[in-house]
Amino acid sequence: MKGKGATAGRTPEGKRSGRYSAPALEKGLDILELLSLRDEGLTQRQLAEQLGRTVGEIYRMLACLVDRGYVTLEKPGDRYFLGTKLFELAHRHPPAQRLLDVALPHLREVARELAQSCHLVVPHHGKGVVIAQEDCPGSLSFAVRMGTPVAPTESASGRVLLAFRDERERADLIAGDAAATKRLEELGDDLARIREQGFCEMVSTRVRGIVDTSYPIMDRAGHAVAALTVPSVERLDIEPAFDRDAVRATLAAAARAVSLEIGLVD
């Protein structure tokens, strides 16, 4: 049972969020989140309509956001766009660095437990990119180098990033690539299955004999901000050579732990 005065907030996607209501704050956040999805900007009336509010309800909030630099008003056309303030705040405490600081110890533990390498992928300019990797202990290893680009539609990491995104965010991730757009349409059922089961496991499309298993690093909205992936190779010098259940359990726990430690989920 909710406490006195507890109501759920709104987002542009119509989702319910949180236990307690802070109407003014929610109104401002709704505006910022909606503008983040509209590269072409929106007029005051369009903002009001898409948020299910009146122009009068958002007028003062927009003026405040413009004054503080979070939103800009461009003329002619009177269209509102995201300002640079959020960018400036993000770079005072770079999220990628925070993600790395938290994730690296977990990558090492995954590699040690599974005797396989693992890597971390984030979306970047129309593809995924490997921002961290850890070799498995011992003399034998298969690993993906840091900085390697990852095709969103043809890799386990990329499909995890796509599966845990809404339609517009998927389009942004593939950056208008015609071939990838067509492929994305073909993967509809696969992405739905990945989202339902919570991970992607597939035979590598680039290296024979490799099975890739990938889990999302999630935020509170249920979106994947990164993918934690193990490219498993069948080793003949250890037993068991490849335990899929162990890979899944270890990766799931590590991805959840990173999400919690970075403050992305409760």
Backbone as CSV, one residue per row, in Angstrom:
resi,resn,N_x,N_y,N_z,CA_x,CA_y,CA_z,C_x,C_y,C_z
1,MET,0.857,-1.193,0.000,0.000,0.000,0.000,0.884,1.232,0.000
2,LYS,0.527,2.221,-0.818,1.317,3.438,-0.895,1.023,4.322,0.307
3,GLY,2.050,5.102,0.684,1.890,6.025,1.786,1.055,7.216,1.383
4,LYS,0.712,8.033,2.367,-0.125,9.199,2.127,0.553,10.121,1.137
5,GLY,-0.222,10.535,0.136,0.292,11.476,-0.851,1.141,10.835,-1.910
6,ALA,1.307,9.531,-1.880,2.162,8.865,-2.853,1.418,8.672,-4.156
7,THR,2.011,9.185,-5.231,1.468,8.992,-6.576,2.606,8.706,-7.499
8,ALA,2.295,8.163,-8.650,3.343,7.840,-9.613,3.521,8.991,-10.576
9,GLY,4.784,9.253,-10.971,5.075,10.298,-11.935,4.874,9.820,-13.356
10,ARG,5.021,10.773,-14.316,4.831,10.441,-15.716,6.125,10.646,-16.474
11,THR,6.259,9.959,-17.562,7.346,10.182,-18.503,6.724,10.388,-19.854
12,PRO,7.515,10.900,-20.868,6.957,11.063,-22.197,6.432,9.776,-22.794
13,GLU,6.957,8.633,-22.347,6.484,7.361,-22.875,5.231,6.887,-22.163
14,GLY,4.762,7.652,-21.152,3.541,7.293,-20.437,3.764,6.287,-19.337
15,LYS,5.040,6.019,-18.996,5.307,5.049,-17.955,5.080,5.681,-16.590
16,ARG,4.831,4.846,-15.592,4.710,5.317,-14.226,6.057,5.149,-13.558
17,SER,6.433,6.111,-12.736,7.751,6.045,-12.122,7.700,6.587,-10.702
18,GLY,8.363,5.897,-9.788,8.525,6.407,-8.442,7.282,6.296,-7.579
19,ARG,7.463,6.422,-6.252,6.352,6.335,-5.314,5.757,7.697,-5.020
20,TYR,6.600,8.728,-4.976,6.134,10.019,-4.490,6.135,11.059,-5.604
21,SER,5.166,11.948,-5.529,4.972,12.942,-6.571,5.688,14.242,-6.241
22,ALA,6.386,14.811,-7.235,6.977,16.146,-7.152,6.587,16.830,-8.455
23,PRO,5.360,17.354,-8.528,4.794,17.793,-9.811,5.660,18.749,-10.609
24,ALA,6.223,19.767,-9.960,7.029,20.740,-10.700,8.278,20.086,-11.283
25,LEU,8.936,19.268,-10.471,10.134,18.582,-10.946,9.794,17.632,-12.083
26,GLU,8.716,16.871,-11.921,8.306,15.928,-12.954,8.001,16.644,-14.269
27,LYS,7.383,17.820,-14.159,7.044,18.589,-15.348,8.318,18.989,-16.099
28,GLY,9.315,19.470,-15.356,10.574,19.854,-15.980,11.298,18.681,-16.600
29,LEU,11.319,17.559,-15.882,11.991,16.376,-16.410,11.271,15.826,-17.636
30,ASP,9.938,15.870,-17.617,9.169,15.434,-18.782,9.575,16.236,-20.026
31,ILE,9.728,17.547,-19.843,10.115,18.416,-20.963,11.502,18.040,-21.480
32,LEU,12.455,17.873,-20.581,13.824,17.538,-20.985,13.874,16.188,-21.690
33,GLU,13.176,15.192,-21.148,13.197,13.860,-21.739,12.561,13.860,-23.123
34,LEU,11.482,14.616,-23.280,10.829,14.677,-24.588,11.710,15.389,-25.602
35,LEU,12.323,16.496,-25.216,13.195,17.218,-26.147,14.418,16.383,-26.536
36,SER,14.862,15.502,-25.642,16.015,14.650,-25.965,15.703,13.674,-27.090
37,LEU,14.423,13.450,-27.358,14.002,12.523,-28.407,13.631,13.231,-29.701
38,ARG,13.729,14.560,-29.734,13.284,15.323,-30.889,14.400,16.234,-31.386
39,ASP,15.200,15.728,-32.317,16.312,16.519,-32.849,15.827,17.794,-33.531
40,GLU,14.611,17.753,-34.076,14.088,18.901,-34.814,13.481,19.957,-33.901
41,GLY,13.463,19.731,-32.587,12.875,20.668,-31.654,11.356,20.617,-31.668
42,LEU,10.739,21.305,-30.726,9.287,21.332,-30.628,8.822,22.729,-30.230
43,THR,7.673,23.130,-30.742,7.079,24.382,-30.304,6.449,24.171,-28.936
44,GLN,6.077,25.287,-28.304,5.433,25.199,-26.994,4.134,24.407,-27.070
45,ARG,3.375,24.627,-28.125,2.113,23.910,-28.267,2.358,22.418,-28.495
46,GLN,3.355,22.064,-29.309,3.665,20.653,-29.545,4.108,19.970,-28.256
47,LEU,4.931,20.660,-27.469,5.354,20.104,-26.185,4.148,19.820,-25.292
48,ALA,3.258,20.791,-25.211,2.081,20.627,-24.361,1.225,19.459,-24.817
49,GLU,1.002,19.358,-26.111,0.163,18.282,-26.648,0.782,16.918,-26.390
50,GLN,2.084,16.776,-26.646,2.724,15.477,-26.503,2.911,15.067,-25.050
51,LEU,2.897,16.036,-24.144,3.002,15.730,-22.719,1.638,15.616,-22.051
52,GLY,0.573,15.882,-22.809,-0.762,15.811,-22.238,-1.039,16.918,-21.246
53,ARG,-0.436,18.089,-21.472,-0.632,19.230,-20.598,-1.141,20.425,-21.411
54,THR,-1.523,21.497,-20.718,-1.905,22.720,-21.402,-0.672,23.597,-21.577
55,VAL,-0.768,24.556,-22.506,0.334,25.494,-22.702,0.598,26.267,-21.408
56,GLY,-0.474,26.629,-20.720,-0.311,27.359,-19.470,0.450,26.575,-18.414
57,GLU,0.298,25.251,-18.413,0.976,24.412,-17.416,2.484,24.388,-17.611
58,ILE,2.942,24.495,-18.844,4.384,24.359,-19.089,5.070,25.688,-19.376
59,TYR,4.310,26.780,-19.478,4.887,28.068,-19.870,5.995,28.514,-18.911
60,ARG,5.697,28.558,-17.610,6.679,29.018,-16.638,7.863,28.057,-16.536
61,MET,7.581,26.749,-16.618,8.668,25.774,-16.544,9.635,25.948,-17.716
62,LEU,9.108,26.155,-18.918,9.960,26.375,-20.088,10.813,27.630,-19.911
63,ALA,10.202,28.691,-19.413,10.948,29.932,-19.214,12.104,29.717,-18.234
64,CYS,11.840,28.964,-17.168,12.887,28.676,-16.183,14.007,27.844,-16.800
65,LEU,13.642,26.809,-17.563,14.645,25.941,-18.185,15.494,26.709,-19.195
66,VAL,14.877,27.652,-19.909,15.633,28.498,-20.845,16.596,29.389,-20.069
67,ASP,16.126,30.015,-18.995,16.973,30.898,-18.187,18.175,30.158,-17.621
68,ARG,18.003,28.875,-17.259,19.087,28.093,-16.638,19.981,27.412,-17.660
69,GLY,19.646,27.504,-18.951,20.498,26.936,-19.986,20.224,25.491,-20.324
70,TYR,19.181,24.895,-19.722,18.853,23.510,-20.037,18.109,23.394,-21.365
71,VAL,17.422,24.451,-21.744,16.650,24.483,-22.982,16.946,25.797,-23.698
72,THR,16.968,25.764,-25.026,17.141,26.982,-25.810,15.898,27.209,-26.668
73,LEU,15.592,28.466,-26.906,14.471,28.857,-27.759,15.046,29.496,-29.014
74,GLU,14.793,28.881,-30.157,15.329,29.381,-31.415,14.244,30.061,-32.219
75,LYS,14.589,31.235,-32.745,13.687,32.004,-33.588,14.330,32.173,-34.961
76,PRO,13.582,32.351,-36.051,12.118,32.281,-36.073,11.638,30.831,-35.924
77,GLY,10.390,30.694,-35.654,9.806,29.370,-35.496,9.431,29.040,-34.081
78,ASP,10.089,29.754,-33.119,9.778,29.529,-31.703,9.796,28.052,-31.335
79,ARG,10.910,27.399,-31.692,11.057,25.982,-31.369,12.061,25.824,-30.226
80,TYR,11.750,24.906,-29.329,12.602,24.634,-28.175,13.489,23.416,-28.451
81,PHE,14.746,23.537,-28.028,15.721,22.464,-28.166,16.439,22.283,-26.830
82,LEU,17.045,21.116,-26.634,17.900,20.948,-25.470,19.066,21.910,-25.557
83,GLY,19.409,22.538,-24.432,20.567,23.406,-24.385,21.831,22.620,-24.071
84,THR,22.891,23.338,-23.732,24.182,22.685,-23.473,24.406,22.354,-22.001
85,LYS,23.484,22.762,-21.147,23.733,22.611,-19.709,23.886,21.152,-19.297
86,LEU,23.028,20.278,-19.815,23.142,18.863,-19.456,24.473,18.286,-19.923
87,PHE,24.917,18.709,-21.115,26.214,18.262,-21.629,27.330,18.709,-20.687
88,GLU,27.265,19.958,-20.242,28.292,20.489,-19.351,28.309,19.721,-18.029
89,LEU,27.133,19.454,-17.488,27.060,18.718,-16.226,27.617,17.307,-16.368
90,ALA,27.269,16.666,-17.478,27.742,15.296,-17.699,29.257,15.233,-17.759
91,HIS,29.880,16.265,-18.335,31.331,16.236,-18.483,32.081,16.717,-17.249
92,ARG,31.357,17.219,-16.271,32.006,17.460,-14.983,32.243,16.137,-14.262
93,HIS,31.423,15.149,-14.574,31.557,13.811,-13.985,31.251,12.804,-15.085
94,PRO,32.221,12.547,-15.973,31.964,11.749,-17.178,31.357,10.383,-16.861
95,PRO,30.170,10.072,-17.396,29.525,8.796,-17.087,30.313,7.599,-17.585
96,ALA,31.006,7.751,-18.711,31.777,6.626,-19.239,32.893,6.240,-18.272
97,GLN,33.553,7.250,-17.683,34.625,6.958,-16.731,34.086,6.289,-15.487
98,ARG,32.936,6.762,-15.020,32.306,6.145,-13.849,31.947,4.694,-14.152
99,LEU,31.399,4.450,-15.335,31.051,3.094,-15.749,32.288,2.205,-15.756
100,LEU,33.388,2.715,-16.290,34.625,1.935,-16.329,35.134,1.629,-14.926
101,ASP,35.139,2.642,-14.073,35.655,2.444,-12.718,34.894,1.339,-11.991
102,VAL,33.578,1.315,-12.187,32.749,0.316,-11.512,32.866,-1.046,-12.181
103,ALA,32.892,-1.064,-13.518,32.799,-2.330,-14.246,34.095,-3.140,-14.257
104,LEU,35.244,-2.482,-14.263,36.507,-3.213,-14.449,36.744,-4.323,-13.422
105,PRO,36.512,-4.099,-12.135,36.703,-5.212,-11.196,35.775,-6.394,-11.489
106,HIS,34.586,-6.119,-11.973,33.658,-7.198,-12.298,34.109,-7.945,-13.557
107,LEU,34.675,-7.239,-14.526,35.221,-7.915,-15.702,36.331,-8.885,-15.296
108,ARG,37.183,-8.441,-14.385,38.281,-9.313,-13.929,37.734,-10.559,-13.229
109,GLU,36.701,-10.367,-12.410,36.123,-11.497,-11.687,35.435,-12.470,-12.635
110,VAL,34.730,-11.939,-13.634,34.084,-12.797,-14.630,35.131,-13.626,-15.370
111,ALA,36.203,-12.984,-15.810,37.262,-13.696,-16.536,37.893,-14.774,-15.671
112,ARG,38.090,-14.464,-14.387,38.698,-15.436,-13.482,37.772,-16.625,-13.243
113,GLU,36.494,-16.345,-12.999,35.556,-17.423,-12.683,35.304,-18.342,-13.879
114,LEU,35.204,-17.755,-15.065,34.811,-18.536,-16.242,35.983,-19.029,-17.075
115,ALA,37.184,-18.526,-16.792,38.350,-18.832,-17.625,38.074,-18.476,-19.086
116,GLN,37.376,-17.359,-19.277,37.083,-16.804,-20.600,37.330,-15.296,-20.526
117,SER,37.588,-14.693,-21.667,37.716,-13.243,-21.676,36.329,-12.609,-21.622
118,CYS,36.261,-11.327,-21.320,34.984,-10.614,-21.358,35.254,-9.167,-21.735
119,HIS,34.226,-8.494,-22.223,34.392,-7.098,-22.617,33.106,-6.316,-22.402
120,LEU,33.253,-4.997,-22.422,32.142,-4.077,-22.175,31.938,-3.215,-23.419
121,VAL,30.686,-3.138,-23.882,30.351,-2.402,-25.104,29.341,-1.307,-24.781
122,VAL,29.567,-0.112,-25.353,28.611,0.992,-25.220,28.249,1.490,-26.613
123,PRO,27.068,2.103,-26.776,26.701,2.668,-28.070,27.517,3.913,-28.370
124,HIS,27.886,4.078,-29.649,28.712,5.232,-30.026,28.640,5.460,-31.527
125,HIS,28.008,6.561,-31.937,27.978,6.983,-33.335,27.568,5.873,-34.304
126,GLY,26.393,5.308,-34.089,25.852,4.360,-35.054,26.374,2.949,-34.940
127,LYS,27.059,2.627,-33.864,27.542,1.265,-33.652,27.818,1.087,-32.170
128,GLY,28.264,-0.111,-31.806,28.767,-0.302,-30.464,30.286,-0.200,-30.507
129,VAL,30.890,0.090,-29.389,32.353,0.120,-29.329,32.795,-0.506,-28.013
130,VAL,33.852,-1.306,-28.061,34.397,-1.954,-26.871,35.227,-0.932,-26.098
131,ILE,34.803,-0.627,-24.869,35.535,0.369,-24.073,36.372,-0.271,-22.974
132,ALA,36.198,-1.575,-22.742,37.014,-2.278,-21.746,36.988,-3.755,-22.067
133,GLN,38.094,-4.430,-21.778,38.133,-5.880,-21.963,39.125,-6.473,-20.984
134,GLU,38.869,-7.725,-20.633,39.731,-8.434,-19.686,40.041,-9.808,-20.242
135,ASP,41.326,-10.119,-20.362,41.738,-11.452,-20.808,41.466,-12.474,-19.714
136,CYS,41.258,-13.710,-20.132,41.133,-14.767,-19.128,42.520,-15.121,-18.609
137,PRO,42.592,-15.661,-17.406,43.895,-16.056,-16.876,44.452,-17.245,-17.649
138,GLY,45.765,-17.387,-17.651,46.377,-18.517,-18.353,46.939,-18.098,-19.698
139,SER,47.431,-19.056,-20.415,48.150,-18.773,-21.669,47.261,-18.793,-22.896
140,LEU,46.049,-19.356,-22.792,45.154,-19.447,-23.944,43.989,-18.492,-23.782
141,SER,43.706,-17.715,-24.835,42.641,-16.728,-24.709,42.152,-16.289,-26.075
142,PHE,40.862,-15.985,-26.151,40.305,-15.255,-27.280,39.685,-13.996,-26.710
143,ALA,40.059,-12.844,-27.236,39.563,-11.588,-26.682,39.318,-10.588,-27.798
144,VAL,38.404,-9.671,-27.540,38.120,-8.570,-28.460,38.830,-7.328,-27.942
145,ARG,39.616,-6.683,-28.785,40.422,-5.549,-28.350,39.566,-4.328,-28.031
146,MET,40.067,-3.508,-27.111,39.420,-2.235,-26.816,39.412,-1.366,-28.075
147,GLY,38.313,-0.647,-28.254,38.173,0.218,-29.418,37.570,-0.458,-30.621
148,THR,37.363,-1.789,-30.546,36.784,-2.509,-31.678,35.335,-2.075,-31.893
149,PRO,34.979,-1.699,-33.143,33.569,-1.378,-33.417,32.729,-2.642,-33.464
150,VAL,31.505,-2.558,-33.016,30.606,-3.706,-32.933,29.341,-3.395,-33.721
151,ALA,29.010,-4.238,-34.704,27.803,-4.028,-35.498,26.567,-4.249,-34.635
152,PRO,25.684,-3.269,-34.526,24.530,-3.415,-33.630,23.639,-4.607,-33.963
153,THR,23.444,-4.903,-35.256,22.498,-5.958,-35.623,23.139,-7.335,-35.717
154,GLU,24.467,-7.413,-35.773,25.126,-8.688,-36.054,25.993,-9.191,-34.918
155,SER,25.774,-8.705,-33.726,26.557,-9.146,-32.574,25.634,-9.274,-31.369
156,ALA,26.043,-10.104,-30.426,25.248,-10.268,-29.208,25.188,-8.957,-28.428
157,SER,26.322,-8.259,-28.334,26.349,-6.978,-27.618,25.412,-5.973,-28.269
158,GLY,25.503,-5.869,-29.597,24.664,-4.923,-30.315,23.190,-5.241,-30.194
159,ARG,22.841,-6.504,-30.256,21.429,-6.879,-30.153,20.881,-6.626,-28.754
160,VAL,21.720,-6.774,-27.745,21.289,-6.425,-26.387,21.020,-4.918,-26.298
161,LEU,21.909,-4.113,-26.855,21.705,-2.663,-26.834,20.445,-2.273,-27.591
162,LEU,20.147,-2.971,-28.681,18.936,-2.692,-29.454,17.677,-3.181,-28.735
163,ALA,17.750,-4.373,-28.170,16.564,-4.987,-27.564,16.023,-4.163,-26.407
164,PHE,16.925,-3.562,-25.639,16.496,-2.804,-24.473,16.492,-1.305,-24.764
165,ARG,15.860,-0.952,-25.893,15.682,0.435,-26.297,14.330,0.568,-26.971
166,ASP,13.780,1.793,-26.968,12.535,1.990,-27.694,12.844,2.215,-29.175
167,GLU,11.799,2.356,-29.969,11.958,2.395,-31.424,12.851,3.547,-31.880
168,ARG,12.656,4.722,-31.321,13.464,5.865,-31.740,14.925,5.685,-31.339
169,GLU,15.164,5.162,-30.147,16.538,4.953,-29.692,17.242,3.896,-30.536
170,ARG,16.492,2.913,-31.011,17.087,1.927,-31.915,17.531,2.596,-33.205
171,ALA,16.692,3.473,-33.734,17.045,4.182,-34.964,18.278,5.045,-34.757
172,ASP,18.382,5.685,-33.591,19.561,6.499,-33.291,20.815,5.643,-33.215
173,LEU,20.677,4.436,-32.656,21.837,3.573,-32.485,22.423,3.142,-33.822
174,ILE,21.576,2.898,-34.820,22.100,2.479,-36.127,22.360,3.665,-37.042
175,ALA,22.037,4.877,-36.570,22.434,6.129,-37.234,22.039,6.201,-38.701
176,GLY,20.852,5.726,-39.030,20.353,5.889,-40.385,20.986,4.999,-41.434
177,ASP,21.790,4.008,-41.030,22.390,3.089,-41.995,21.288,2.265,-42.665
178,ALA,21.207,2.342,-43.998,20.097,1.706,-44.727,20.085,0.192,-44.540
179,ALA,21.260,-0.435,-44.654,21.330,-1.890,-44.509,20.968,-2.314,-43.094
180,ALA,21.449,-1.563,-42.117,21.153,-1.888,-40.726,19.671,-1.665,-40.419
181,THR,19.077,-0.645,-41.040,17.649,-0.390,-40.840,16.812,-1.562,-41.348
182,LYS,17.166,-2.067,-42.521,16.453,-3.223,-43.075,16.643,-4.448,-42.182
183,ARG,17.868,-4.653,-41.733,18.169,-5.791,-40.878,17.429,-5.681,-39.542
184,LEU,17.299,-4.461,-39.033,16.601,-4.229,-37.781,15.152,-4.683,-37.876
185,GLU,14.522,-4.429,-39.010,13.140,-4.862,-39.218,13.036,-6.388,-39.182
186,GLU,14.046,-7.061,-39.740,14.045,-8.520,-39.772,14.246,-9.127,-38.388
187,LEU,14.872,-8.365,-37.504,15.223,-8.888,-36.172,14.156,-8.640,-35.116
188,GLY,12.986,-8.153,-35.529,11.960,-7.797,-34.562,11.651,-8.883,-33.559
189,ASP,11.407,-10.105,-34.038,11.069,-11.215,-33.139,12.247,-11.590,-32.254
190,ASP,13.453,-11.571,-32.823,14.642,-11.909,-32.038,14.865,-10.905,-30.912
191,LEU,14.679,-9.625,-31.204,14.882,-8.604,-30.178,13.834,-8.718,-29.079
192,ALA,12.603,-9.059,-29.458,11.550,-9.263,-28.461,11.902,-10.439,-27.553
193,ARG,12.440,-11.501,-28.140,12.828,-12.675,-27.346,13.980,-12.325,-26.405
194,ILE,14.956,-11.561,-26.896,16.085,-11.153,-26.059,15.596,-10.331,-24.875
195,ARG,14.684,-9.418,-25.143,14.153,-8.582,-24.068,13.414,-9.426,-23.043
196,GLU,12.672,-10.419,-23.524,11.900,-11.269,-22.608,12.807,-12.127,-21.740
197,GLN,13.848,-12.708,-22.340,14.705,-13.606,-21.556,15.794,-12.859,-20.794
198,GLY,16.062,-11.599,-21.193,16.996,-10.775,-20.439,18.428,-10.815,-20.891
199,PHE,18.737,-11.538,-21.960,20.113,-11.629,-22.451,20.100,-12.133,-23.886
200,CYS,21.264,-12.075,-24.529,21.414,-12.623,-25.882,22.554,-13.632,-25.883
201,GLU,22.294,-14.747,-26.512,23.341,-15.756,-26.704,23.270,-16.225,-28.143
202,MET,24.393,-16.153,-28.864,24.389,-16.492,-30.274,25.782,-16.912,-30.731
203,VAL,25.790,-17.716,-31.773,27.061,-18.083,-32.403,27.640,-16.849,-33.058
204,SER,28.933,-16.624,-32.891,29.575,-15.450,-33.462,29.404,-15.415,-34.977
205,THR,29.128,-14.225,-35.499,29.012,-14.060,-36.949,30.353,-13.741,-37.589
206,ARG,31.411,-13.657,-36.764,32.730,-13.268,-37.290,33.802,-14.331,-37.107
207,VAL,33.670,-15.150,-36.041,34.723,-16.131,-35.747,34.080,-17.482,-35.479
208,ARG,34.438,-18.497,-36.246,33.881,-19.832,-36.068,34.330,-20.423,-34.726
209,GLY,33.393,-21.062,-34.045,33.715,-21.729,-32.790,33.494,-20.884,-31.552
210,ILE,33.074,-19.628,-31.733,32.843,-18.733,-30.603,31.331,-18.590,-30.362
211,VAL,30.929,-18.689,-29.105,29.547,-18.426,-28.717,29.544,-17.182,-27.831
212,ASP,28.850,-16.143,-28.257,28.799,-14.883,-27.512,27.573,-14.848,-26.599
213,THR,27.796,-14.508,-25.344,26.708,-14.318,-24.383,26.810,-12.904,-23.852
214,SER,25.696,-12.169,-23.887,25.733,-10.761,-23.517,24.539,-10.393,-22.637
215,TYR,24.809,-9.615,-21.589,23.771,-9.121,-20.682,23.830,-7.593,-20.630
216,PRO,22.670,-6.954,-20.447,22.650,-5.489,-20.413,23.017,-4.909,-19.050
217,ILE,23.707,-3.766,-19.074,23.817,-2.904,-17.910,22.630,-1.956,-18.010
218,MET,21.714,-2.019,-17.062,20.421,-1.361,-17.195,20.324,-0.084,-16.376
219,ASP,19.479,0.858,-16.869,19.131,2.021,-16.062,17.715,1.847,-15.510
220,ARG,17.245,2.834,-14.769,15.946,2.719,-14.111,14.785,2.628,-15.091
221,ALA,14.971,3.170,-16.299,13.904,3.142,-17.303,13.859,1.822,-18.062
222,GLY,14.752,0.896,-17.722,14.781,-0.385,-18.425,15.545,-0.337,-19.730
223,HIS,16.404,0.665,-19.893,17.207,0.790,-21.103,18.626,0.273,-20.846
224,ALA,19.230,-0.316,-21.861,20.607,-0.792,-21.740,21.564,0.353,-22.041
225,VAL,22.413,0.690,-21.079,23.426,1.719,-21.311,24.733,1.096,-21.774
226,ALA,24.854,-0.213,-21.585,26.054,-0.943,-22.003,25.725,-2.429,-22.048
227,ALA,26.625,-3.195,-22.635,26.455,-4.646,-22.706,27.726,-5.323,-22.202
228,LEU,27.560,-6.277,-21.299,28.679,-7.055,-20.763,28.666,-8.412,-21.446
229,THR,29.766,-8.746,-22.113,29.753,-9.874,-23.041,30.945,-10.810,-22.835
230,VAL,30.674,-12.099,-22.924,31.721,-13.124,-22.908,31.695,-13.878,-24.232
231,PRO,32.789,-13.829,-25.001,32.905,-14.665,-26.194,33.533,-16.003,-25.790
232,SER,32.716,-17.015,-25.606,33.202,-18.289,-25.062,33.829,-19.147,-26.152
233,VAL,34.991,-19.659,-25.853,35.672,-20.587,-26.739,35.782,-21.929,-26.027
234,GLU,35.558,-22.998,-26.747,35.636,-24.331,-26.145,37.088,-24.701,-25.908
235,ARG,37.447,-24.822,-24.645,38.820,-25.165,-24.276,38.914,-26.645,-23.904
236,LEU,39.939,-27.302,-24.387,40.115,-28.729,-24.132,40.991,-28.996,-22.915
237,ASP,41.569,-27.904,-22.348,42.493,-28.098,-21.228,41.822,-27.921,-19.870
238,ILE,40.514,-27.605,-19.861,39.815,-27.456,-18.595,38.473,-28.173,-18.679
239,GLU,37.908,-28.493,-17.518,36.593,-29.123,-17.438,35.694,-28.309,-16.512
240,PRO,34.433,-28.042,-16.914,33.900,-28.296,-18.245,34.434,-27.287,-19.250
241,ALA,34.497,-27.674,-20.511,35.065,-26.813,-21.537,34.241,-25.540,-21.713
242,PHE,32.914,-25.681,-21.653,32.045,-24.509,-21.822,30.721,-24.807,-21.137
243,ASP,30.530,-24.218,-19.988,29.317,-24.422,-19.204,28.405,-23.210,-19.415
244,ARG,27.397,-23.361,-20.283,26.543,-22.214,-20.628,25.805,-21.670,-19.418
245,ASP,25.342,-22.563,-18.553,24.623,-22.106,-17.368,25.525,-21.265,-16.472
246,ALA,26.778,-21.680,-16.333,27.720,-20.925,-15.507,28.011,-19.564,-16.121
247,VAL,28.159,-19.515,-17.450,28.405,-18.245,-18.135,27.228,-17.297,-17.908
248,ARG,26.032,-17.797,-18.100,24.845,-16.951,-17.942,24.713,-16.444,-16.514
249,ALA,24.860,-17.334,-15.554,24.681,-16.942,-14.149,25.729,-15.910,-13.727
250,THR,26.975,-16.138,-14.120,28.054,-15.224,-13.740,27.877,-13.862,-14.386
251,LEU,27.538,-13.850,-15.672,27.343,-12.585,-16.377,26.137,-11.825,-15.845
252,ALA,25.039,-12.525,-15.596,23.833,-11.879,-15.075,24.127,-11.198,-13.742
253,ALA,24.847,-11.888,-12.872,25.174,-11.326,-11.563,26.091,-10.111,-11.697
254,ALA,27.064,-10.196,-12.593,28.001,-9.088,-12.783,27.295,-7.869,-13.365
255,ALA,26.435,-8.078,-14.371,25.713,-6.956,-14.981,24.804,-6.278,-13.968
256,ARG,24.125,-7.064,-13.167,23.260,-6.511,-12.134,24.070,-5.727,-11.103
257,ALA,25.217,-6.264,-10.717,26.051,-5.601,-9.718,26.557,-4.254,-10.234
258,VAL,26.973,-4.193,-11.503,27.432,-2.924,-12.079,26.299,-1.909,-12.100
259,SER,25.118,-2.345,-12.521,23.964,-1.443,-12.568,23.654,-0.873,-11.192
260,LEU,23.750,-1.704,-10.163,23.486,-1.255,-8.799,24.563,-0.304,-8.293
261,GLU,25.811,-0.651,-8.510,26.910,0.144,-7.966,27.034,1.511,-8.621
262,ILE,26.661,1.596,-9.886,26.746,2.880,-10.577,25.510,3.731,-10.307
263,GLY,24.532,3.146,-9.618,23.331,3.882,-9.254,22.293,3.955,-10.334
264,LEU,22.371,3.037,-11.323,21.423,3.064,-12.435,20.102,2.412,-12.069
265,VAL,20.121,1.477,-11.109,18.902,0.818,-10.655,18.912,0.805,-9.137
266,ASP,17.759,0.544,-8.551,17.632,0.480,-7.097,17.860,-0.936,-6.593
